[in-house]
Amino acid sequence: MNKIPMVDLNSQYARLKNEIDTAIQDVLDSSQFIGGDVVRQFEISLADYLGSKHVISCANGTDAIQIALMSLDLTRGDEVIIPSFNYISTAEVVALLGLTPVMIDVDEKHYNCTAKAIEEAITTKTKAIVPVHLFGQSSPMEEIMFIAKKHQLHVIEDNAQSIGANYHFENETTKKTGTIGHIGCTSFFPTKNLGCFGDGGAIMTDDEQLANKMRMIAKHGQKKKYHHDLVGCNSRLDAIQAAVLNVKLRHLESFIQKRQEAALRYDELLSDITSVNVPQGVSWSDHVYHQYTLHILNGHRDELQNHLASVGIASAVYYPLPLYKQPVFSDYQTVEHEHAEVLCKRVLSLPMHTEMTMDIQERIVGEIIAFFS
């Protein structure tokens, strides 16, 4: 029986092959591999899609967060609030810049940080908040922005897993995630909802001054070639990746719809399994399902994962340790976070991508039912 991967990029490429091959060939014919019209067009198109005034492309999502933090003129020891249930990149960049990552617990149901936990973590040294929109839906940004304004803090949205999600404000207006904070960051890693064929990232802002500064930082701190006003870095999205992204951006809404349809099928197929909680939505955000992450209640998460692997079905644990239990951050935090600790022991993500079919999902869920029977 065929194995079922977490993500089927090959089938997605086959479906878009003619468009993608043509776009890549155009770059090869132009020999304009760094910068140029293709990259500029992608930045313009992404800004238009998101409703953001400025998009600055860069080499990857981690660089996006680093450049964003560098633009804020923070000083060594300044504190940046981040969720402890998260990938390491956010905390890694904070520490790399000599800042102090202050880790907070998350909500046990929607896996994102809460406004209450953020406010409780604020001190006189706090300068920024980095809410991470995990697995495909937003943190409570309206509350977070209220707190940030009250305490005069910067907000950088880590939108690597939730690009395309709509945030619903209390006044019934909507905005795309990544455009609500002072700066938004995203990744175009191949498995992301909007992914390229290598590494890539982008930064979003409506602040023209910040946008100009971040463009300079991403290009060795220069506004004019060979004239360097800032300490910067070398972080560029290459033209071939931009060409792929230009194609995929045109299909992003259909990608999201396919993921949402697959999630709904999972919900229905799993509805009678009492040992499993399906992903919980929130009232303020759409869910674009970068991951479809279960909460396994009976303490047999690892055994279930092993069973699925034994029958050729991939699954993944995002994430097995809270950030403060990673050896590199063991000196930053001594108090355990209740919800993060529970989630690290119980979460299991099932295959999720744009090429999911009912047959694939029935096989996956059938094995889950068999395990619990």
C-alpha positions as CSV (number, residue, x, y, z in Angstrom):
1,M,0.0,0.0,0.0
2,N,1.3,3.5,-0.9
3,K,2.7,5.6,1.9
4,I,0.9,8.8,2.8
5,P,3.2,11.8,3.3
6,M,2.5,14.8,5.5
7,V,2.6,17.1,2.4
8,D,2.3,16.1,-1.3
9,L,4.2,18.8,-3.0
10,N,4.8,16.7,-6.1
11,S,1.1,16.4,-6.9
12,Q,0.6,20.1,-6.4
13,Y,3.5,20.9,-8.8
14,A,2.1,18.5,-11.4
15,R,-1.2,20.4,-11.3
16,L,0.6,23.7,-11.8
17,K,3.5,22.5,-13.8
18,N,2.8,24.5,-17.0
19,E,2.5,27.8,-15.2
20,I,5.5,27.2,-12.9
21,D,7.8,25.9,-15.6
22,T,7.0,28.9,-17.9
23,A,7.6,31.3,-15.0
24,I,11.0,29.7,-14.2
25,Q,12.0,29.5,-17.8
26,D,11.3,33.3,-18.1
27,V,13.8,33.9,-15.3
28,L,16.4,31.6,-16.9
29,D,16.0,33.4,-20.2
30,S,16.4,36.8,-18.5
31,S,19.4,35.8,-16.5
32,Q,18.2,38.2,-13.8
33,F,18.6,35.9,-10.8
34,I,18.8,38.3,-8.0
35,G,16.3,41.1,-7.6
36,G,14.7,42.5,-10.8
37,D,11.2,42.7,-12.2
38,V,10.0,39.3,-11.0
39,V,10.9,40.0,-7.4
40,R,9.4,43.5,-7.5
41,Q,6.2,42.1,-9.1
42,F,5.8,39.5,-6.3
43,E,6.2,42.1,-3.6
44,I,3.6,44.3,-5.3
45,S,1.2,41.4,-5.8
46,L,1.6,40.1,-2.2
47,A,1.1,43.7,-0.8
48,D,-2.1,43.9,-2.9
49,Y,-3.4,40.5,-1.7
50,L,-2.7,41.3,1.9
51,G,-3.8,44.9,1.8
52,S,-0.5,46.0,3.1
53,K,1.3,49.2,2.0
54,H,4.8,47.7,1.9
55,V,6.2,44.2,1.4
56,I,9.9,43.5,1.7
57,S,11.0,40.1,0.4
58,C,13.9,38.4,2.1
59,A,15.7,35.0,2.2
60,N,13.6,33.2,4.7
61,G,11.1,33.6,7.5
62,T,13.7,33.7,10.3
63,D,15.5,36.5,8.6
64,A,12.2,38.3,8.3
65,I,11.8,38.3,12.1
66,Q,15.5,39.3,12.6
67,I,15.2,42.2,10.2
68,A,12.0,43.4,11.8
69,L,13.6,43.4,15.3
70,M,16.7,45.1,14.0
71,S,14.6,47.9,12.6
72,L,13.2,48.8,16.0
73,D,16.4,50.1,17.6
74,L,16.1,47.8,20.6
75,T,19.1,47.5,22.9
76,R,20.8,44.6,24.6
77,G,18.7,43.2,27.4
78,D,15.4,44.6,26.2
79,E,12.6,42.0,26.6
80,V,10.5,40.5,23.8
81,I,7.4,38.4,24.7
82,I,6.9,35.2,22.7
83,P,4.9,32.0,23.2
84,S,6.7,29.0,24.6
85,F,4.8,26.6,22.4
86,N,6.3,27.4,19.1
87,Y,9.2,26.7,16.7
88,I,12.6,27.9,17.8
89,S,13.2,30.5,15.1
90,T,11.3,33.3,16.9
91,A,13.2,32.9,20.2
92,E,16.4,32.1,18.4
93,V,16.5,35.5,16.7
94,V,15.6,37.4,19.9
95,A,18.6,35.8,21.6
96,L,20.9,36.2,18.6
97,L,20.3,40.0,18.8
98,G,21.2,40.1,22.5
99,L,17.6,40.7,23.5
100,T,15.8,38.6,26.2
101,P,13.0,36.2,25.1
102,V,10.3,36.2,27.7
103,M,8.2,33.1,27.1
104,I,4.5,32.9,28.0
105,D,2.0,30.0,28.1
106,V,-0.6,29.5,25.4
107,D,-4.3,28.6,25.3
108,E,-4.8,24.8,25.5
109,K,-7.6,24.8,22.9
110,H,-6.4,27.1,20.1
111,Y,-2.7,26.8,20.9
112,N,-2.0,30.5,20.5
113,C,-0.9,33.1,23.1
114,T,-3.5,35.0,25.1
115,A,-3.8,38.7,25.9
116,K,-3.9,37.9,29.6
117,A,-0.6,36.0,29.5
118,I,1.0,38.8,27.5
119,E,-0.1,41.5,29.9
120,E,1.1,39.6,33.0
121,A,4.5,39.2,31.4
122,I,5.1,42.9,30.7
123,T,7.8,44.6,32.7
124,T,9.7,47.9,32.5
125,K,12.1,46.2,30.1
126,T,9.5,44.9,27.7
127,K,9.8,46.5,24.3
128,A,8.1,44.1,21.9
129,I,5.5,41.3,21.5
130,V,5.8,38.6,18.9
131,P,2.4,36.8,18.7
132,V,2.8,33.6,16.6
133,H,-0.3,32.7,14.5
134,L,0.1,28.9,15.0
135,F,-1.1,26.1,12.7
136,G,-3.3,28.4,10.6
137,Q,-5.3,30.8,12.8
138,S,-4.6,34.1,14.5
139,S,-3.8,35.0,18.0
140,P,-6.3,37.5,19.5
141,M,-4.7,40.5,17.8
142,E,-7.4,43.1,18.7
143,E,-6.7,42.6,22.4
144,I,-3.0,42.4,21.8
145,M,-2.9,45.7,19.9
146,F,-4.9,47.3,22.8
147,I,-2.3,46.1,25.3
148,A,0.6,47.2,23.1
149,K,-0.8,50.7,22.7
150,K,-1.4,51.0,26.4
151,H,2.2,50.0,27.2
152,Q,3.8,51.6,24.1
153,L,5.1,48.3,22.7
154,H,6.0,47.1,19.2
155,V,4.1,44.2,17.8
156,I,5.6,41.9,15.2
157,E,3.2,39.2,13.9
158,D,4.8,35.8,13.1
159,N,2.5,34.9,10.3
160,A,4.5,32.0,8.8
161,Q,1.8,29.5,9.3
162,S,-1.3,31.5,8.7
163,I,-0.9,33.6,5.6
164,G,-4.2,34.3,4.0
165,A,-6.3,34.0,7.2
166,N,-8.8,36.8,7.8
167,Y,-9.0,38.5,11.2
168,H,-12.5,39.6,12.2
169,F,-12.7,42.7,14.4
170,E,-15.5,43.5,16.8
171,N,-16.6,46.3,14.5
172,E,-17.2,43.7,11.8
173,T,-14.2,44.8,9.7
174,T,-11.6,42.3,8.5
175,K,-7.9,42.3,7.8
176,K,-5.4,39.7,6.7
177,T,-3.2,38.3,9.5
178,G,0.3,39.8,9.3
179,T,-1.1,43.3,8.6
180,I,-2.5,44.1,12.0
181,G,0.7,44.6,14.0
182,H,3.3,47.2,13.4
183,I,5.2,44.6,11.3
184,G,4.3,41.2,10.0
185,C,6.6,38.4,8.9
186,T,6.1,35.2,6.9
187,S,8.0,32.3,5.5
188,F,7.8,30.7,2.1
189,F,9.3,27.4,3.1
190,P,8.1,24.7,0.6
191,T,5.6,23.2,3.0
192,K,3.9,26.5,3.9
193,N,0.5,27.3,2.5
194,L,2.2,29.7,0.1
195,G,5.6,27.9,-0.4
196,C,8.4,28.2,-3.0
197,F,10.9,25.6,-4.1
198,G,13.5,26.6,-1.6
199,D,13.8,29.2,1.1
200,G,12.1,32.5,1.1
201,G,10.4,35.1,3.4
202,A,8.8,38.5,3.5
203,I,8.1,41.4,5.9
204,M,4.9,43.5,5.8
205,T,4.2,47.0,7.2
206,D,2.1,50.1,6.6
207,D,4.9,52.3,8.1
208,E,6.9,53.8,5.3
209,Q,9.8,54.7,7.5
210,L,10.1,51.2,8.9
211,A,9.7,49.8,5.4
212,N,12.6,51.9,4.0
213,K,14.8,50.9,7.0
214,M,14.0,47.2,6.6
215,R,14.8,47.3,2.9
216,M,18.2,48.8,3.8
217,I,18.9,46.3,6.6
218,A,18.1,43.4,4.2
219,K,20.7,44.8,1.7
220,H,23.7,45.2,3.9
221,G,22.4,48.5,5.4
222,Q,22.6,50.4,2.1
223,K,20.2,52.7,0.4
224,K,22.7,53.5,-2.3
225,K,25.0,50.9,-3.6
226,Y,28.3,50.8,-1.7
227,H,27.1,53.4,0.7
228,H,26.2,51.7,4.0
229,D,24.3,53.7,6.7
230,L,23.3,50.8,8.9
231,V,24.6,47.5,10.1
232,G,22.5,45.1,8.0
233,C,22.6,41.6,6.6
234,N,22.4,39.9,3.3
235,S,18.9,38.5,2.9
236,R,17.3,38.3,-0.6
237,L,14.6,36.4,-2.2
238,D,16.0,35.0,-5.5
239,A,14.1,35.5,-8.7
240,I,13.4,31.8,-9.4
241,Q,11.7,31.6,-6.0
242,A,9.8,34.8,-6.7
243,A,8.6,33.4,-10.0
244,V,7.2,30.3,-8.3
245,L,5.5,32.4,-5.7
246,N,4.0,34.7,-8.3
247,V,2.3,31.6,-9.7
248,K,1.3,30.1,-6.4
249,L,-0.1,33.4,-5.0
250,R,-2.7,33.4,-7.8
251,H,-3.9,30.1,-6.4
252,L,-3.6,30.8,-2.7
253,E,-7.3,31.3,-2.1
254,S,-8.1,28.0,-3.8
255,F,-5.2,26.4,-1.7
256,I,-6.9,27.7,1.4
257,Q,-10.3,26.4,0.3
258,K,-8.9,22.9,-0.4
259,R,-7.3,22.8,3.1
260,Q,-10.5,24.0,4.8
261,E,-12.5,21.3,2.9
262,A,-10.0,18.6,4.0
263,A,-10.2,19.8,7.6
264,L,-14.0,19.6,7.5
265,R,-13.8,16.1,6.2
266,Y,-11.3,15.2,9.0
267,D,-13.7,16.8,11.6
268,E,-16.6,14.6,10.4
269,L,-14.6,11.4,10.1
270,L,-13.1,11.8,13.6
271,S,-16.3,13.0,15.3
272,D,-17.0,9.7,17.1
273,I,-13.6,9.1,18.5
274,T,-13.8,10.2,22.1
275,S,-10.0,10.0,22.7
276,V,-9.3,12.8,20.2
277,N,-10.1,16.5,20.1
278,V,-10.1,18.0,16.6
279,P,-8.7,21.5,16.1
280,Q,-10.7,24.2,17.8
281,G,-11.5,27.4,15.9
282,V,-11.8,30.9,17.3
283,S,-14.4,33.6,16.7
284,W,-11.9,36.2,15.7
285,S,-10.0,34.3,12.9
286,D,-10.5,32.1,9.9
287,H,-8.5,28.9,10.0
288,V,-6.3,28.2,6.9
289,Y,-5.0,24.8,8.3
290,H,-1.3,24.9,7.8
291,Q,-1.5,22.0,10.1
292,Y,-4.4,19.8,11.2
293,T,-3.4,19.1,14.8
294,L,-5.2,16.7,17.0
295,H,-5.2,16.8,20.8
296,I,-4.9,13.1,22.0
297,L,-6.5,12.7,25.4
298,N,-5.7,9.2,26.6
299,G,-2.0,9.4,27.0
300,H,-1.3,7.2,23.9
301,R,-0.1,9.9,21.5
302,D,3.3,8.3,20.8
303,E,1.8,4.8,20.4
304,L,-0.7,6.2,17.9
305,Q,2.1,7.9,16.0
306,N,4.0,4.6,15.9
307,H,1.0,2.7,14.7
308,L,0.4,5.2,11.9
309,A,4.1,4.9,10.9
310,S,3.8,1.1,10.8
311,V,1.1,1.3,8.2
312,G,2.9,3.9,6.1
313,I,1.0,7.0,7.3
314,A,3.1,10.1,8.2
315,S,2.3,12.3,11.2
316,A,4.3,14.9,13.2
317,V,4.6,16.3,16.7
318,Y,4.7,20.1,16.5
319,Y,6.2,20.6,19.1
320,P,7.8,18.0,21.5
321,L,9.3,20.5,23.9
322,P,8.4,24.0,25.1
323,L,11.0,26.4,24.1
324,Y,12.3,26.9,27.6
325,K,13.1,23.1,27.8
326,Q,15.3,23.3,24.7
327,P,18.9,23.1,26.0
328,V,19.9,26.4,24.4
329,F,17.2,28.2,26.4
330,S,17.4,26.3,29.6
331,D,18.7,29.3,31.5
332,Y,15.9,31.7,30.4
333,Q,13.0,30.1,32.3
334,T,12.5,28.1,35.4
335,V,8.7,28.1,35.7
336,E,6.9,25.5,33.7
337,H,3.8,26.5,31.6
338,E,0.9,24.3,32.3
339,H,-0.7,24.3,28.8
340,A,2.5,24.2,26.8
341,E,3.6,21.1,28.9
342,V,0.3,19.4,28.2
343,L,0.3,20.2,24.5
344,C,3.8,18.9,23.9
345,K,2.7,15.6,25.3
346,R,-0.6,15.4,23.4
347,V,-0.5,17.1,20.0
348,L,-0.3,15.1,16.8
349,S,-0.6,16.6,13.3
350,L,-2.0,14.6,10.5
351,P,-1.2,14.9,6.8
352,M,-2.6,18.2,5.4
353,H,-2.1,19.7,2.0
354,T,-4.0,20.9,-1.1
355,E,-4.1,17.5,-2.8
356,M,-6.0,15.6,0.0
357,T,-8.8,13.3,-1.1
358,M,-11.5,11.5,0.7
359,D,-9.9,8.2,0.0
360,I,-6.6,9.3,1.7
361,Q,-8.4,10.7,4.7
362,E,-10.6,7.7,5.1
363,R,-7.5,5.5,5.2
364,I,-5.9,7.7,7.8
365,V,-8.9,8.0,10.0
366,G,-9.6,4.3,9.6
367,E,-6.2,3.5,11.1
368,I,-6.9,5.9,14.0
369,I,-10.2,4.2,14.7
370,A,-8.5,0.8,14.5
371,F,-5.9,1.9,17.0
372,F,-8.5,3.1,19.6
373,S,-10.8,0.1,19.1
